[in-house]
């Protein structure tokens, strides 16, 4: 080892040290980056409990209420999608001259 170091010029040794440091920094960065803990999200699903002796009229009445809620939610989603589409169209129109 000593012979190897004695045969080298000083600038070669500095480059050797710099290369080793850069490699060490990259390896340490990979090690730090690989130790990410997964984020835990609770997945709670609530369901309604219905008695077994419900009448057909009660079932149909609940279905009408649920369909109205679903239609309202679907309309809100479609409105948001159209707004987002309009934003993208505006962006496309603004960038069209650059192409």
TALINFEN-V475537 format. One record per residue. N is the residue number from 0. RES is the residue in one letter. OMEGA is omega in whole degrees, -180 to 180 (NA if undefined). Layout:
<<N RES OMEGA> <N RES OMEGA>>
//
This chain:
<<0 X -179> <1 X 179> <2 X 179> <3 X -178> <4 X -178> <5 X -178> <6 X -177> <7 X 176> <8 X -176> <9 X -178> <10 X 177> <11 X 179> <12 X 178> <13 X 177> <14 X 176> <15 X 179> <16 X 180> <17 X 179> <18 X 179> <19 X 179> <20 X 179> <21 X 178> <22 X 180> <23 X 179> <24 X 179> <25 X 179> <26 X 178> <27 X 179> <28 X 177> <29 X -180> <30 X 179> <31 X -178> <32 X -177> <33 X -178> <34 X 179> <35 X 179> <36 X -180> <37 X 180> <38 X -179> <39 X 176> <40 X 176> <41 X 179> <42 X -178> <43 X 179> <44 X 179> <45 X 178> <46 X 178> <47 X 178> <48 X -178> <49 X 176> <50 X -177> <51 X -176> <52 X 177> <53 X 179> <54 X 179> <55 X 179> <56 X 178> <57 X 179> <58 X -180> <59 X 179> <60 X 179> <61 X 178> <62 X 178> <63 X 178> <64 X -180> <65 X 180> <66 X 178> <67 X 178> <68 X -179> <69 X 178> <70 X 179> <71 X 178> <72 X 179> <73 X 178> <74 X 178> <75 X 179> <76 X 179> <77 X 178> <78 X 179> <79 X 178> <80 X 179> <81 X 177> <82 X 179> <83 X 178> <84 X 178> <85 X 177> <86 X 179> <87 X 178> <88 X 178> <89 X 178> <90 X 179> <91 X 179> <92 X 180> <93 X -178> <94 X -178> <95 X -179> <96 X -178> <97 X -176> <98 X NA>>
//
